[in-house]
Amino acid sequence: MKKIQDERLILVNLKNIRITYVIQTVGIIGILGYDLVTKGLDGMRENPLWIVFVLSIVVSAYLSMNVSVDHENNEKSPRKGFFLSLIIVSLVSIVIGILTSLSEGFTFINGVLIGSIMFVCGLIPVIYIFYLRTKRQDSDE
Amino acid sequence: MVSKMKLARIEKGLTQEQLARRVNATRQTIGLIEKGEYNPSLNLCIAIAKELSKTLDDLFWEVEL
């Protein structure tokens, strides 16, 4: 098959891919919803489609960060936003860690583990947004 | 109204197909641009203008009378 070079057809192709994506997502949600009703939450999570769904949502969220960074007004310094987000992520992780270790059936180690996992999971998007903002600021100059 | 681009293309003695091949587009796209039904990118506009030996103003600028 020849590679499409016509820009109009490339755009039409992208629109077609978007429609296909919507159909696939609706299908996946339908199957997972059926599993949720018939087998419960754990049964739904056993379905490999769950991983596909979660992964695609995460990838989509990261890709849309690229769009939202360009959309926001760029008067704020990226460094300030980075430190603010870092403080919030640390506070949320510490609170969740403490609450977990205080809960029944969980040890102090569990709390530290859950807190650090929360911190790392929050840190990755914060670093990515900081990287995108600094990159955009460099390209503005 | 016949578009300026169509006039320039005929003046140059090119068919839609020939122009399309030179600018890496399809005949249908060229037809839609001439009819004003497709908004081409600046890159495509420049490629068409170069092929037709015209400026962007000559081809795409509409002067209100």
N, CA and C atoms of all chains as a GROMACS GRO file, in nm:
protein
  618
    1MET      N    1   0.084  -0.120   0.000
    1MET     CA    2   0.000   0.000   0.000
    1MET      C    3   0.088   0.125   0.000
    2LYS      N    4   0.049   0.222  -0.083
    2LYS     CA    5   0.128   0.346  -0.090
    2LYS      C    6   0.099   0.436   0.030
    3LYS      N    7   0.204   0.504   0.074
    3LYS     CA    8   0.186   0.595   0.188
    3LYS      C    9   0.107   0.718   0.142
    4ILE      N   10   0.007   0.756   0.223
    4ILE     CA   11  -0.076   0.871   0.185
    4ILE      C   12   0.004   0.999   0.207
    5GLN      N   13   0.011   1.082   0.102
    5GLN     CA   14   0.084   1.208   0.116
    5GLN      C   15  -0.008   1.328   0.112
    6ASP      N   16  -0.128   1.306   0.061
    6ASP     CA   17  -0.223   1.416   0.051
    6ASP      C   18  -0.270   1.458   0.190
    7GLU      N   19  -0.251   1.588   0.223
    7GLU     CA   20  -0.283   1.633   0.360
    7GLU      C   21  -0.431   1.619   0.393
    8ARG      N   22  -0.519   1.638   0.293
    8ARG     CA   23  -0.663   1.627   0.320
    8ARG      C   24  -0.698   1.484   0.357
    9LEU      N   25  -0.636   1.388   0.283
    9LEU     CA   26  -0.666   1.247   0.312
    9LEU      C   27  -0.608   1.204   0.446
   10ILE      N   28  -0.493   1.264   0.483
   10ILE     CA   29  -0.435   1.233   0.615
   10ILE      C   30  -0.533   1.277   0.725
   11LEU      N   31  -0.594   1.395   0.705
   11LEU     CA   32  -0.691   1.445   0.804
   11LEU      C   33  -0.816   1.356   0.809
   12VAL      N   34  -0.861   1.314   0.689
   12VAL     CA   35  -0.979   1.226   0.685
   12VAL      C   36  -0.947   1.095   0.757
   13ASN      N   37  -0.825   1.046   0.732
   13ASN     CA   38  -0.780   0.921   0.796
   13ASN      C   39  -0.779   0.934   0.948
   14LEU      N   40  -0.730   1.050   0.997
   14LEU     CA   41  -0.727   1.072   1.142
   14LEU      C   42  -0.868   1.074   1.200
   15LYS      N   43  -0.962   1.134   1.125
   15LYS     CA   44  -1.102   1.136   1.171
   15LYS      C   45  -1.156   0.994   1.177
   16ASN      N   46  -1.120   0.913   1.077
   16ASN     CA   47  -1.167   0.774   1.077
   16ASN      C   48  -1.112   0.698   1.197
   17ILE      N   49  -0.982   0.722   1.227
   17ILE     CA   50  -0.920   0.655   1.341
   17ILE      C   51  -0.991   0.696   1.469
   18ARG      N   52  -1.032   0.823   1.477
   18ARG     CA   53  -1.103   0.871   1.596
   18ARG      C   54  -1.236   0.797   1.614
   19ILE      N   55  -1.307   0.778   1.501
   19ILE     CA   56  -1.436   0.706   1.509
   19ILE      C   57  -1.410   0.562   1.555
   20THR      N   58  -1.306   0.499   1.498
   20THR     CA   59  -1.273   0.362   1.537
   20THR      C   60  -1.241   0.354   1.686
   21TYR      N   61  -1.165   0.454   1.735
   21TYR     CA   62  -1.126   0.458   1.876
   21TYR      C   63  -1.250   0.466   1.965
   22VAL      N   64  -1.345   0.550   1.924
   22VAL     CA   65  -1.468   0.565   2.003
   22VAL      C   66  -1.542   0.430   2.009
   23ILE      N   67  -1.553   0.363   1.894
   23ILE     CA   68  -1.623   0.234   1.889
   23ILE      C   69  -1.552   0.132   1.979
   24GLN      N   70  -1.419   0.128   1.968
   24GLN     CA   71  -1.342   0.032   2.050
   24GLN      C   72  -1.361   0.060   2.198
   25THR      N   73  -1.353   0.189   2.235
   25THR     CA   74  -1.366   0.224   2.376
   25THR      C   75  -1.505   0.188   2.428
   26VAL      N   76  -1.608   0.218   2.348
   26VAL     CA   77  -1.744   0.184   2.389
   26VAL      C   78  -1.755   0.032   2.407
   27GLY      N   79  -1.694  -0.043   2.314
   27GLY     CA   80  -1.696  -0.189   2.322
   27GLY      C   81  -1.628  -0.239   2.449
   28ILE      N   82  -1.510  -0.184   2.478
   28ILE     CA   83  -1.434  -0.226   2.597
   28ILE      C   84  -1.514  -0.194   2.724
   29ILE      N   85  -1.572  -0.072   2.728
   29ILE     CA   86  -1.651  -0.034   2.846
   29ILE      C   87  -1.772  -0.128   2.859
   30GLY      N   88  -1.833  -0.162   2.745
   30GLY     CA   89  -1.948  -0.253   2.748
   30GLY      C   90  -1.911  -0.388   2.805
   31ILE      N   91  -1.799  -0.445   2.756
   31ILE     CA   92  -1.755  -0.577   2.804
   31ILE      C   93  -1.721  -0.572   2.953
   32LEU      N   94  -1.646  -0.465   2.992
   32LEU     CA   95  -1.608  -0.452   3.134
   32LEU      C   96  -1.732  -0.431   3.221
   33GLY      N   97  -1.829  -0.355   3.170
   33GLY     CA   98  -1.954  -0.333   3.244
   33GLY      C   99  -2.029  -0.464   3.262
   34TYR      N  100  -2.031  -0.545   3.157
   34TYR     CA  101  -2.098  -0.675   3.166
   34TYR      C  102  -2.030  -0.762   3.272
   35ASP      N  103  -1.893  -0.762   3.269
   35ASP     CA  104  -1.816  -0.839   3.368
   35ASP      C  105  -1.844  -0.789   3.510
   36LEU      N  106  -1.855  -0.655   3.521
   36LEU     CA  107  -1.880  -0.595   3.653
   36LEU      C  108  -2.014  -0.642   3.710
   37VAL      N  109  -2.113  -0.648   3.621
   37VAL     CA  110  -2.247  -0.689   3.667
   37VAL      C  111  -2.250  -0.838   3.697
   38THR      N  112  -2.191  -0.920   3.609
   38THR     CA  113  -2.202  -1.065   3.626
   38THR      C  114  -2.101  -1.124   3.724
   39LYS      N  115  -1.974  -1.070   3.721
   39LYS     CA  116  -1.869  -1.131   3.804
   39LYS      C  117  -1.822  -1.043   3.919
   40GLY      N  118  -1.870  -0.919   3.926
   40GLY     CA  119  -1.827  -0.828   4.032
   40GLY      C  120  -1.697  -0.757   3.997
   41LEU      N  121  -1.651  -0.671   4.090
   41LEU     CA  122  -1.534  -0.586   4.064
   41LEU      C  123  -1.407  -0.669   4.041
   42ASP      N  124  -1.387  -0.773   4.122
   42ASP     CA  125  -1.265  -0.855   4.108
   42ASP      C  126  -1.268  -0.932   3.977
   43GLY      N  127  -1.387  -0.981   3.939
   43GLY     CA  128  -1.402  -1.053   3.812
   43GLY      C  129  -1.369  -0.963   3.695
   44MET      N  130  -1.411  -0.837   3.705
   44MET     CA  131  -1.384  -0.742   3.596
   44MET      C  132  -1.234  -0.716   3.584
   45ARG      N  133  -1.167  -0.706   3.699
   45ARG     CA  134  -1.023  -0.676   3.698
   45ARG      C  135  -0.941  -0.791   3.644
   46GLU      N  136  -0.996  -0.912   3.648
   46GLU     CA  137  -0.922  -1.028   3.595
   46GLU      C  138  -0.920  -1.027   3.443
   47ASN      N  139  -1.014  -0.957   3.383
   47ASN     CA  140  -1.020  -0.949   3.237
   47ASN      C  141  -0.901  -0.867   3.186
   48PRO      N  142  -0.822  -0.921   3.089
   48PRO     CA  143  -0.707  -0.845   3.036
   48PRO      C  144  -0.749  -0.712   2.974
   49LEU      N  145  -0.876  -0.703   2.933
   49LEU     CA  146  -0.922  -0.577   2.874
   49LEU      C  147  -0.914  -0.463   2.975
   50TRP      N  148  -0.920  -0.495   3.104
   50TRP     CA  149  -0.909  -0.394   3.208
   50TRP      C  150  -0.775  -0.322   3.201
   51ILE      N  151  -0.667  -0.402   3.180
   51ILE     CA  152  -0.532  -0.344   3.170
   51ILE      C  153  -0.524  -0.256   3.046
   52VAL      N  154  -0.582  -0.307   2.935
   52VAL     CA  155  -0.581  -0.229   2.810
   52VAL      C  156  -0.652  -0.096   2.833
   53PHE      N  157  -0.766  -0.103   2.900
   53PHE     CA  158  -0.846   0.018   2.925
   53PHE      C  159  -0.770   0.117   3.013
   54VAL      N  160  -0.713   0.069   3.122
   54VAL     CA  161  -0.641   0.157   3.214
   54VAL      C  162  -0.520   0.220   3.144
   55LEU      N  163  -0.445   0.136   3.068
   55LEU     CA  164  -0.327   0.186   2.997
   55LEU      C  165  -0.366   0.295   2.898
   56SER      N  166  -0.475   0.270   2.822
   56SER     CA  167  -0.513   0.369   2.721
   56SER      C  168  -0.559   0.499   2.788
   57ILE      N  169  -0.623   0.489   2.903
   57ILE     CA  170  -0.665   0.612   2.974
   57ILE      C  171  -0.542   0.689   3.022
   58VAL      N  172  -0.442   0.615   3.074
   58VAL     CA  173  -0.320   0.681   3.124
   58VAL      C  174  -0.246   0.749   3.009
   59VAL      N  175  -0.231   0.676   2.896
   59VAL     CA  176  -0.162   0.734   2.780
   59VAL      C  177  -0.237   0.857   2.732
   60SER      N  178  -0.370   0.847   2.725
   60SER     CA  179  -0.451   0.960   2.679
   60SER      C  180  -0.435   1.080   2.772
   61ALA      N  181  -0.428   1.053   2.904
   61ALA     CA  182  -0.412   1.164   2.999
   61ALA      C  183  -0.277   1.232   2.980
   62TYR      N  184  -0.171   1.152   2.960
   62TYR     CA  185  -0.038   1.212   2.940
   62TYR      C  186  -0.034   1.292   2.810
   63LEU      N  187  -0.097   1.239   2.703
   63LEU     CA  188  -0.095   1.310   2.575
   63LEU      C  189  -0.174   1.440   2.585
   64SER      N  190  -0.282   1.439   2.665
   64SER     CA  191  -0.360   1.563   2.672
   64SER      C  192  -0.291   1.668   2.757
   65MET      N  193  -0.192   1.626   2.841
   65MET     CA  194  -0.112   1.726   2.914
   65MET      C  195  -0.038   1.816   2.815
   66ASN      N  196   0.006   1.754   2.706
   66ASN     CA  197   0.077   1.826   2.602
   66ASN      C  198  -0.010   1.938   2.544
   67VAL      N  199  -0.140   1.910   2.533
   67VAL     CA  200  -0.234   2.008   2.479
   67VAL      C  201  -0.265   2.114   2.584
   68SER      N  202  -0.289   2.069   2.710
   68SER     CA  203  -0.333   2.166   2.810
   68SER      C  204  -0.220   2.262   2.848
   69VAL      N  205  -0.094   2.218   2.838
   69VAL     CA  206   0.018   2.309   2.867
   69VAL      C  207   0.019   2.425   2.767
   70ASP      N  208  -0.011   2.396   2.641
   70ASP     CA  209  -0.014   2.503   2.540
   70ASP      C  210  -0.136   2.593   2.559
   71HIS      N  211  -0.240   2.536   2.620
   71HIS     CA  212  -0.366   2.609   2.633
   71HIS      C  213  -0.362   2.708   2.750
   72GLU      N  214  -0.288   2.674   2.856
   72GLU     CA  215  -0.288   2.760   2.974
   72GLU      C  216  -0.206   2.887   2.949
   73ASN      N  217  -0.236   2.994   3.028
   73ASN     CA  218  -0.157   3.116   3.007
   73ASN      C  219  -0.018   3.098   3.070
   74ASN      N  220   0.081   3.154   3.004
   74ASN     CA  221   0.218   3.119   3.041
   74ASN      C  222   0.288   3.225   3.125
   75GLU      N  223   0.207   3.298   3.207
   75GLU     CA  224   0.271   3.401   3.288
   75GLU      C  225   0.340   3.341   3.411
   76LYS      N  226   0.284   3.229   3.459
   76LYS     CA  227   0.341   3.168   3.579
   76LYS      C  228   0.474   3.100   3.548
   77SER      N  229   0.563   3.104   3.647
   77SER     CA  230   0.692   3.038   3.627
   77SER      C  231   0.674   2.887   3.646
   78PRO      N  232   0.730   2.804   3.556
   78PRO     CA  233   0.715   2.658   3.570
   78PRO      C  234   0.772   2.606   3.701
   79ARG      N  235   0.881   2.672   3.746
   79ARG     CA  236   0.948   2.626   3.869
   79ARG      C  237   0.856   2.641   3.991
   80LYS      N  238   0.780   2.753   3.995
   80LYS     CA  239   0.689   2.778   4.106
   80LYS      C  240   0.580   2.670   4.108
   81GLY      N  241   0.522   2.644   3.990
   81GLY     CA  242   0.417   2.542   3.980
   81GLY      C  243   0.469   2.405   4.020
   82PHE      N  244   0.594   2.378   3.982
   82PHE     CA  245   0.656   2.249   4.012
   82PHE      C  246   0.668   2.230   4.162
   83PHE      N  247   0.720   2.332   4.232
   83PHE     CA  248   0.739   2.319   4.377
   83PHE      C  249   0.606   2.311   4.451
   84LEU      N  250   0.506   2.387   4.402
   84LEU     CA  251   0.373   2.384   4.463
   84LEU      C  252   0.314   2.242   4.449
   85SER      N  253   0.322   2.186   4.326
   85SER     CA  254   0.268   2.051   4.304
   85SER      C  255   0.343   1.950   4.388
   86LEU      N  256   0.476   1.970   4.399
   86LEU     CA  257   0.560   1.877   4.476
   86LEU      C  258   0.515   1.875   4.623
   87ILE      N  259   0.488   1.995   4.678
   87ILE     CA  260   0.444   2.005   4.818
   87ILE      C  261   0.309   1.935   4.834
   88ILE      N  262   0.215   1.961   4.740
   88ILE     CA  263   0.082   1.900   4.751
   88ILE      C  264   0.091   1.748   4.742
   89VAL      N  265   0.169   1.698   4.644
   89VAL     CA  266   0.183   1.553   4.627
   89VAL      C  267   0.244   1.491   4.754
   90SER      N  268   0.347   1.557   4.811
   90SER     CA  269   0.410   1.504   4.933
   90SER      C  270   0.310   1.500   5.047
   91LEU      N  271   0.233   1.611   5.064
   91LEU     CA  272   0.135   1.617   5.173
   91LEU      C  273   0.030   1.507   5.159
   92VAL      N  274  -0.025   1.493   5.037
   92VAL     CA  275  -0.128   1.392   5.013
   92VAL      C  276  -0.072   1.252   5.042
   93SER      N  277   0.052   1.223   4.994
   93SER     CA  278   0.111   1.091   5.017
   93SER      C  279   0.133   1.066   5.166
   94ILE      N  280   0.182   1.169   5.236
   94ILE     CA  281   0.208   1.152   5.381
   94ILE      C  282   0.077   1.123   5.455
   95VAL      N  283  -0.029   1.202   5.421
   95VAL     CA  284  -0.158   1.182   5.488
   95VAL      C  285  -0.211   1.042   5.460
   96ILE      N  286  -0.206   1.000   5.334
   96ILE     CA  287  -0.257   0.866   5.299
   96ILE      C  288  -0.173   0.758   5.368
   97GLY      N  289  -0.040   0.780   5.371
   97GLY     CA  290   0.050   0.684   5.437
   97GLY      C  291   0.015   0.671   5.585
   98ILE      N  292  -0.005   0.786   5.653
   98ILE     CA  293  -0.038   0.784   5.797
   98ILE      C  294  -0.172   0.715   5.819
   99LEU      N  295  -0.274   0.753   5.737
   99LEU     CA  296  -0.407   0.693   5.753
   99LEU      C  297  -0.402   0.542   5.731
  100THR      N  298  -0.320   0.498   5.633
  100THR     CA  299  -0.310   0.354   5.606
  100THR      C  300  -0.248   0.282   5.726
  101SER      N  301  -0.138   0.339   5.780
  101SER     CA  302  -0.070   0.269   5.890
  101SER      C  303  -0.156   0.266   6.017
  102LEU      N  304  -0.248   0.365   6.028
  102LEU     CA  305  -0.337   0.368   6.145
  102LEU      C  306  -0.456   0.275   6.129
  103SER      N  307  -0.486   0.235   6.000
  103SER     CA  308  -0.603   0.149   5.976
  103SER      C  309  -0.580   0.010   6.035
  104GLU      N  310  -0.692  -0.054   6.065
  104GLU     CA  311  -0.682  -0.190   6.121
  104GLU      C  312  -0.633  -0.288   6.015
  105GLY      N  313  -0.548  -0.379   6.054
  105GLY     CA  314  -0.498  -0.481   5.962
  105GLY      C  315  -0.380  -0.436   5.878
  106PHE      N  316  -0.336  -0.311   5.893
  106PHE     CA  317  -0.221  -0.261   5.819
  106PHE      C  318  -0.109  -0.223   5.917
  107THR      N  319   0.014  -0.252   5.878
  107THR     CA  320   0.127  -0.218   5.964
  107THR      C  321   0.185  -0.084   5.922
  108PHE      N  322   0.287  -0.040   5.996
  108PHE     CA  323   0.356   0.086   5.964
  108PHE      C  324   0.424   0.075   5.827
  109ILE      N  325   0.480  -0.045   5.799
  109ILE     CA  326   0.550  -0.068   5.671
  109ILE      C  327   0.452  -0.051   5.554
  110ASN      N  328   0.327  -0.104   5.574
  110ASN     CA  329   0.225  -0.088   5.469
  110ASN      C  330   0.200   0.060   5.440
  111GLY      N  331   0.192   0.138   5.546
  111GLY     CA  332   0.168   0.281   5.531
  111GLY      C  333   0.279   0.348   5.453
  112VAL      N  334   0.404   0.315   5.490
  112VAL     CA  335   0.520   0.373   5.420
  112VAL      C  336   0.517   0.334   5.273
  113LEU      N  337   0.485   0.206   5.248
  113LEU     CA  338   0.482   0.154   5.111
  113LEU      C  339   0.376   0.225   5.027
  114ILE      N  340   0.254   0.232   5.081
  114ILE     CA  341   0.143   0.296   5.008
  114ILE      C  342   0.175   0.444   4.984
  115GLY      N  343   0.229   0.510   5.091
  115GLY     CA  344   0.265   0.652   5.079
  115GLY      C  345   0.370   0.674   4.971
  116SER      N  346   0.473   0.588   4.968
  116SER     CA  347   0.579   0.608   4.866
  116SER      C  348   0.526   0.578   4.726
  117ILE      N  349   0.438   0.478   4.714
  117ILE     CA  350   0.380   0.449   4.582
  117ILE      C  351   0.298   0.569   4.534
  118MET      N  352   0.218   0.626   4.624
  118MET     CA  353   0.138   0.744   4.590
  118MET      C  354   0.229   0.860   4.548
  119PHE      N  355   0.339   0.877   4.622
  119PHE     CA  356   0.432   0.986   4.593
  119PHE      C  357   0.493   0.971   4.455
  120VAL      N  358   0.540   0.849   4.424
  120VAL     CA  359   0.604   0.824   4.294
  120VAL      C  360   0.502   0.844   4.181
  121CYS      N  361   0.378   0.790   4.201
  121CYS     CA  362   0.275   0.802   4.098
  121CYS      C  363   0.237   0.948   4.075
  122GLY      N  364   0.240   1.030   4.182
  122GLY     CA  365   0.208   1.171   4.165
  122GLY      C  366   0.325   1.249   4.109
  123LEU      N  367   0.446   1.203   4.141
  123LEU     CA  368   0.567   1.275   4.100
  123LEU      C  369   0.588   1.269   3.949
  124ILE      N  370   0.557   1.153   3.889
  124ILE     CA  371   0.584   1.136   3.745
  124ILE      C  372   0.509   1.240   3.660
  125PRO      N  373   0.374   1.255   3.677
  125PRO     CA  374   0.308   1.359   3.597
  125PRO      C  375   0.355   1.500   3.630
  126VAL      N  376   0.391   1.525   3.758
  126VAL     CA  377   0.439   1.659   3.796
  126VAL      C  378   0.569   1.691   3.723
  127ILE      N  379   0.660   1.592   3.717
  127ILE     CA  380   0.787   1.613   3.647
  127ILE      C  381   0.761   1.632   3.497
  128TYR      N  382   0.669   1.552   3.443
  128TYR     CA  383   0.639   1.560   3.299
  128TYR      C  384   0.584   1.699   3.264
  129ILE      N  385   0.489   1.748   3.348
  129ILE     CA  386   0.431   1.882   3.324
  129ILE      C  387   0.540   1.989   3.334
  130PHE      N  388   0.630   1.974   3.432
  130PHE     CA  389   0.740   2.071   3.448
  130PHE      C  390   0.827   2.071   3.324
  131TYR      N  391   0.857   1.950   3.273
  131TYR     CA  392   0.939   1.937   3.152
  131TYR      C  393   0.871   2.005   3.034
  132LEU      N  394   0.738   1.982   3.018
  132LEU     CA  395   0.664   2.041   2.906
  132LEU      C  396   0.661   2.193   2.916
  133ARG      N  397   0.640   2.243   3.041
  133ARG     CA  398   0.633   2.388   3.059
  133ARG      C  399   0.766   2.456   3.031
  134THR      N  400   0.876   2.394   3.080
  134THR     CA  401   1.007   2.457   3.054
  134THR      C  402   1.040   2.450   2.906
  135LYS      N  403   1.003   2.339   2.842
  135LYS     CA  404   1.030   2.325   2.698
  135LYS      C  405   0.954   2.433   2.620
  136ARG      N  406   0.830   2.456   2.661
  136ARG     CA  407   0.748   2.555   2.592
  136ARG      C  408   0.805   2.695   2.616
  137GLN      N  409   0.852   2.720   2.741
  137GLN     CA  410   0.908   2.851   2.771
  137GLN      C  411   1.034   2.877   2.689
  138ASP      N  412   1.114   2.770   2.672
  138ASP     CA  413   1.236   2.784   2.590
  138ASP      C  414   1.201   2.817   2.446
  139SER      N  415   1.093   2.754   2.396
  139SER     CA  416   1.058   2.777   2.256
  139SER      C  417   0.993   2.914   2.236
  140ASP      N  418   0.940   2.974   2.347
  140ASP     CA  419   0.880   3.107   2.336
  140ASP      C  420   0.987   3.214   2.318
  141GLU      N  421   1.104   3.190   2.377
  141GLU     CA  422   1.208   3.294   2.375
  141GLU      C  423   1.274   3.305   2.239
  142MET      N  424  -1.834   3.179  -0.955
  142MET     CA  425  -1.707   3.249  -0.975
  142MET      C  426  -1.593   3.148  -0.993
  143VAL      N  427  -1.516   3.168  -1.100
  143VAL     CA  428  -1.403   3.077  -1.122
  143VAL      C  429  -1.288   3.123  -1.035
  144SER      N  430  -1.224   3.027  -0.961
  144SER     CA  431  -1.119   3.069  -0.868
  144SER      C  432  -0.994   3.111  -0.943
  145LYS      N  433  -0.919   3.198  -0.875
  145LYS     CA  434  -0.794   3.248  -0.935
  145LYS      C  435  -0.697   3.133  -0.959
  146MET      N  436  -0.706   3.036  -0.868
  146MET     CA  437  -0.614   2.922  -0.880
  146MET      C  438  -0.644   2.842  -1.005
  147LYS      N  439  -0.774   2.824  -1.033
  147LYS     CA  440  -0.812   2.747  -1.151
  147LYS      C  441  -0.765   2.820  -1.278
  148LEU      N  442  -0.784   2.952  -1.279
  148LEU     CA  443  -0.741   3.031  -1.396
  148LEU      C  444  -0.589   3.017  -1.416
  149ALA      N  445  -0.515   3.028  -1.304
  149ALA     CA  446  -0.369   3.019  -1.313
  149ALA      C  447  -0.326   2.881  -1.363
  150ARG      N  448  -0.398   2.778  -1.317
  150ARG     CA  449  -0.364   2.641  -1.357
  150ARG      C  450  -0.388   2.622  -1.508
  151ILE      N  451  -0.502   2.674  -1.555
  151ILE     CA  452  -0.534   2.660  -1.698
  151ILE      C  453  -0.434   2.741  -1.782
  152GLU      N  454  -0.402   2.860  -1.729
  152GLU     CA  455  -0.303   2.946  -1.796
  152GLU      C  456  -0.170   2.873  -1.815
  153LYS      N  457  -0.136   2.796  -1.714
  153LYS     CA  458  -0.009   2.721  -1.714
  153LYS      C  459  -0.020   2.593  -1.799
  154GLY      N  460  -0.142   2.561  -1.841
  154GLY     CA  461  -0.164   2.442  -1.924
  154GLY      C  462  -0.157   2.310  -1.847
  155LEU      N  463  -0.198   2.315  -1.719
  155LEU     CA  464  -0.193   2.191  -1.638
  155LEU      C  465  -0.334   2.141  -1.610
  156THR      N  466  -0.348   2.010  -1.602
  156THR     CA  467  -0.476   1.955  -1.556
  156THR      C  468  -0.470   1.944  -1.404
  157GLN      N  469  -0.585   1.920  -1.343
  157GLN     CA  470  -0.588   1.903  -1.196
  157GLN      C  471  -0.497   1.787  -1.156
  158GLU      N  472  -0.504   1.681  -1.235
  158GLU     CA  473  -0.426   1.560  -1.206
  158GLU      C  474  -0.276   1.590  -1.208
  159GLN      N  475  -0.232   1.664  -1.312
  159GLN     CA  476  -0.088   1.695  -1.325
  159GLN      C  477  -0.041   1.783  -1.209
  160LEU      N  478  -0.121   1.885  -1.176
  160LEU     CA  479  -0.083   1.973  -1.065
  160LEU      C  480  -0.079   1.894  -0.934
  161ALA      N  481  -0.181   1.808  -0.916
  161ALA     CA  482  -0.188   1.728  -0.793
  161ALA      C  483  -0.062   1.644  -0.777
  162ARG      N  484  -0.019   1.581  -0.888
  162ARG     CA  485   0.099   1.494  -0.879
  162ARG      C  486   0.223   1.575  -0.840
  163ARG      N  487   0.234   1.698  -0.894
  163ARG     CA  488   0.353   1.779  -0.865
  163ARG      C  489   0.358   1.828  -0.721
  164VAL      N  490   0.243   1.845  -0.658
  164VAL     CA  491   0.244   1.896  -0.519
  164VAL      C  492   0.213   1.786  -0.417
  165ASN      N  493   0.221   1.660  -0.461
  165ASN     CA  494   0.196   1.546  -0.370
  165ASN      C  495   0.056   1.549  -0.308
  166ALA      N  496  -0.041   1.576  -0.392
  166ALA     CA  497  -0.180   1.574  -0.343
  166ALA      C  498  -0.262   1.488  -0.439
  167THR      N  499  -0.392   1.480  -0.415
  167THR     CA  500  -0.477   1.404  -0.509
  167THR      C  501  -0.559   1.503  -0.592
  168ARG      N  502  -0.609   1.453  -0.705
  168ARG     CA  503  -0.689   1.540  -0.794
  168ARG      C  504  -0.810   1.596  -0.720
  169GLN      N  505  -0.870   1.510  -0.636
  169GLN     CA  506  -0.990   1.553  -0.562
  169GLN      C  507  -0.960   1.672  -0.471
  170THR      N  508  -0.841   1.669  -0.406
  170THR     CA  509  -0.805   1.780  -0.317
  170THR      C  510  -0.791   1.910  -0.394
  171ILE      N  511  -0.723   1.902  -0.511
  171ILE     CA  512  -0.706   2.022  -0.593
  171ILE      C  513  -0.844   2.075  -0.634
  172GLY      N  514  -0.934   1.984  -0.674
  172GLY     CA  515  -1.069   2.023  -0.712
  172GLY      C  516  -1.142   2.095  -0.600
  173LEU      N  517  -1.129   2.040  -0.478
  173LEU     CA  518  -1.197   2.099  -0.363
  173LEU      C  519  -1.139   2.237  -0.328
  174ILE      N  520  -1.006   2.251  -0.343
  174ILE     CA  521  -0.944   2.382  -0.314
  174ILE      C  522  -0.997   2.485  -0.415
  175GLU      N  523  -1.004   2.444  -0.542
  175GLU     CA  524  -1.052   2.538  -0.646
  175GLU      C  525  -1.197   2.578  -0.622
  176LYS      N  526  -1.275   2.486  -0.567
  176LYS     CA  527  -1.416   2.516  -0.540
  176LYS      C  528  -1.434   2.589  -0.407
  177GLY      N  529  -1.323   2.601  -0.332
  177GLY     CA  530  -1.331   2.669  -0.203
  177GLY      C  531  -1.392   2.581  -0.095
  178GLU      N  532  -1.390   2.449  -0.116
  178GLU     CA  533  -1.452   2.360  -0.017
  178GLU      C  534  -1.351   2.294   0.075
  179TYR      N  535  -1.222   2.316   0.048
  179TYR     CA  536  -1.119   2.264   0.139
  179TYR      C  537  -1.021   2.376   0.169
  180ASN      N  538  -0.983   2.387   0.296
  180ASN     CA  539  -0.891   2.490   0.340
  180ASN      C  540  -0.751   2.429   0.348
  181PRO      N  541  -0.666   2.456   0.247
  181PRO     CA  542  -0.534   2.388   0.246
  181PRO      C  543  -0.437   2.447   0.347
  182SER      N  544  -0.335   2.370   0.384
  182SER     CA  545  -0.232   2.421   0.475
  182SER      C  546  -0.145   2.521   0.399
  183LEU      N  547  -0.072   2.602   0.475
  183LEU     CA  548   0.016   2.700   0.412
  183LEU      C  549   0.122   2.631   0.326
  184ASN      N  550   0.171   2.518   0.373
  184ASN     CA  551   0.272   2.444   0.295
  184ASN      C  552   0.220   2.405   0.158
  185LEU      N  553   0.094   2.355   0.155
  185LEU     CA  554   0.036   2.315   0.027
  185LEU      C  555   0.013   2.437  -0.061
  186CYS      N  556  -0.034   2.547   0.000
  186CYS     CA  557  -0.056   2.671  -0.077
  186CYS      C  558   0.074   2.716  -0.143
  187ILE      N  559   0.183   2.712  -0.064
  187ILE     CA  560   0.313   2.756  -0.118
  187ILE      C  561   0.358   2.664  -0.232
  188ALA      N  562   0.338   2.533  -0.212
  188ALA     CA  563   0.378   2.437  -0.317
  188ALA      C  564   0.299   2.464  -0.446
  189ILE      N  565   0.168   2.490  -0.432
  189ILE     CA  566   0.085   2.517  -0.550
  189ILE      C  567   0.130   2.647  -0.617
  190ALA      N  568   0.153   2.751  -0.534
  190ALA     CA  569   0.194   2.881  -0.589
  190ALA      C  570   0.326   2.867  -0.666
  191LYS      N  571   0.420   2.790  -0.611
  191LYS     CA  572   0.549   2.772  -0.680
  191LYS      C  573   0.529   2.700  -0.812
  192GLU      N  574   0.445   2.595  -0.811
  192GLU     CA  575   0.422   2.518  -0.934
  192GLU      C  576   0.357   2.603  -1.041
  193LEU      N  577   0.270   2.695  -0.998
  193LEU     CA  578   0.198   2.778  -1.096
  193LEU      C  579   0.271   2.910  -1.125
  194SER      N  580   0.392   2.924  -1.067
  194SER     CA  581   0.473   3.045  -1.082
  194SER      C  582   0.396   3.172  -1.045
  195LYS      N  583   0.324   3.167  -0.936
  195LYS     CA  584   0.248   3.283  -0.887
  195LYS      C  585   0.282   3.306  -0.741
  196THR      N  586   0.238   3.422  -0.689
  196THR     CA  587   0.256   3.443  -0.545
  196THR      C  588   0.128   3.398  -0.474
  197LEU      N  589   0.137   3.387  -0.341
  197LEU     CA  590   0.019   3.347  -0.263
  197LEU      C  591  -0.094   3.449  -0.281
  198ASP      N  592  -0.056   3.578  -0.287
  198ASP     CA  593  -0.157   3.683  -0.308
  198ASP      C  594  -0.230   3.663  -0.440
  199ASP      N  595  -0.152   3.633  -0.545
  199ASP     CA  596  -0.214   3.615  -0.677
  199ASP      C  597  -0.320   3.506  -0.674
  200LEU      N  598  -0.291   3.400  -0.598
  200LEU     CA  599  -0.381   3.284  -0.602
  200LEU      C  600  -0.493   3.290  -0.502
  201PHE      N  601  -0.462   3.338  -0.379
  201PHE     CA  602  -0.560   3.318  -0.272
  201PHE      C  603  -0.616   3.448  -0.211
  202TRP      N  604  -0.557   3.563  -0.242
  202TRP     CA  605  -0.604   3.685  -0.176
  202TRP      C  606  -0.729   3.738  -0.246
  203GLU      N  607  -0.836   3.752  -0.168
  203GLU     CA  608  -0.961   3.802  -0.225
  203GLU      C  609  -0.969   3.952  -0.198
  204VAL      N  610  -0.984   4.033  -0.304
  204VAL     CA  611  -0.997   4.178  -0.286
  204VAL      C  612  -1.146   4.212  -0.293
  205GLU      N  613  -1.193   4.284  -0.189
  205GLU     CA  614  -1.335   4.323  -0.188
  205GLU      C  615  -1.356   4.441  -0.282
  206LEU      N  616  -1.453   4.430  -0.368
  206LEU     CA  617  -1.478   4.540  -0.463
  206LEU      C  618  -1.597   4.624  -0.417
   0.00000   0.00000   0.00000
